[in-house]
């Protein structure tokens, strides 16, 4: 996990509604450990701004003119090295929105409803900066089950899983089934700290930015099937 930063977290707000940006900025700037340094009214403006500015977390609306949040997420993450890439939280009005999954596929680390409570917004920013997914595991699974088509047997490409050890495959399977680190530890009779180590190795071997990306791989390879417990 990242240590507590010795400077405020740098936040970018991307939304085509000025009042939404103003409201989020007021909440964020009230905190000692974070500040809004970029505001953009559409995805293209965000891409342009973040070529020259380094931020830690981006709050990204999905449906915007000129360039939507999905395209902007992919471009922002492509234009900077992985170790300097911001974490991106997608803002949405709907709990189950195909746009959200598309944005997560593009590299976003999770989603947040626009009507979330201020404390949830602040908690999400801190959580995603630590490297955890903002989406609760159960919500991740619900989204994927709704949108990601389970591959047919002849379509399965499991080669991406080949670097994983048997224990790492077990951990990834439980992640895909919506288990938290604590629940995985209880299932496998290991300490939560050990689970975190396994999760980190799974992400590294899969080339996944975060837990959400790893869960998508679990679904797409057929390691976890929709509806499986």
DRENMARBA-101551 format. One record per residue (C-alpha): residue in one letter; x, y, z. Coordinates in steps of 0.2 Angstrom, whole numbers, plus 5000, padded with zeros to 4 digits. Each point is the difference from the previous one (the first is absolute). Example, Ala and Ser with C-alpha at 12.3 -4.5 7.8 and 13.67 -1.06 7.14 Angstrom:
2
A506249785039S500650174997
//
This chain:
229
X500050005000X500650184997X500550095015X499050165005X500650134989X501050155006X499050124989X498250014996X499349884987X499850094983X498349974993X499350044983X498150024997X499349964983X498150044998X499050104987X498950075014X500850155009X498949985016X500649825002X501850054998X499750145012X499249895013X501349874999X501450135001X499350085016X499949835008X501849954995X500850165004X499350005017X501249865004X501850025006X500649854990X499450044983X499750144988X499250034983X501350064987X499249964984X498250034994X499449954982X498350014992X500249854988X501249864997X501050084987X500450155011X500549875014X501249914988X500850174995X500150065018X500849845006X501450004987X500850145010X499349975017X500349855012X498649955011X499749865012X498149974997X498850044987X498150015002X499449974983X498250024994X499549884986X498850094989X500750164994X500150094983X501550004989X500849855008X499249895012X500749935016X500449834993X501150074986X500850135012X500449875013X500949894987X501050154993X500550075016X500749835006X500949974983X500950175001X500949975016X501149865007X499149885011X500950055015X499450184998X498349964994X498650085010X498649895008X498450034991X498350005008X498550004988X498550105005X498349944995X498250035004X499549824998X500649855011X500049884986X500650094984X500849924985X501150154999X500749975017X500749834994X500650074984X501050135010X500749875012X500649904985X500850164994X501050005017X498950095013X500249935017X498150015005X498550105000X499050125011X498250064999X499850194998X498850005015X501349925012X500250085017X501550125002X500849875012X499849874987X500850114987X501550045011X500249815005X500049954982X501450124996X501049945014X499649824997X500550004981X501650095003X500549865012X499849894985X498449915005X498450004989X498750125004X498649884995X499549885013X500449824995X498149954999X499750154989X501549964989X499349834997X498250064997X500650124987X501149874991X498649875000X498850124992X501250054986X501449884998X499649854989X500649845007X501249924986X499549844991X501249865004X500850014983X500250195002X500949995017X501850065000X500849965017X501850034995X500050175010X499749895015X501549894997X501250105011X498949985015X500449875014X498649885006X499750115015X500050164990X498749924989X499049965015X500150185006X499550074983X498549895000X499450065017X500350184994X498949974985X498749925011X499950175010X501049955015X500950135010X501849975006X499449965017X498749874993X501449934989X501149985015X498649915009X499749884985X501849964998X500550005018X501350134998X500350175008X499350154991X501750074998X500549844990X498550034989X500550174996X501749944995X499249874988X498850134993X501550114996X500949864991X498449954990X499950184994X501850014996X500049844990X498450044991X500550184996X498550065008X499950185007X498949955015X498849875007X498650054988X501149974985X500549835007X498149955003X499650044982X501449884994X499349875012X498350014991X500750024982X501149845002X498549905007X500949985017X498550075008X498349984992X498550125002X498949945014X501449895008X500150005019
//
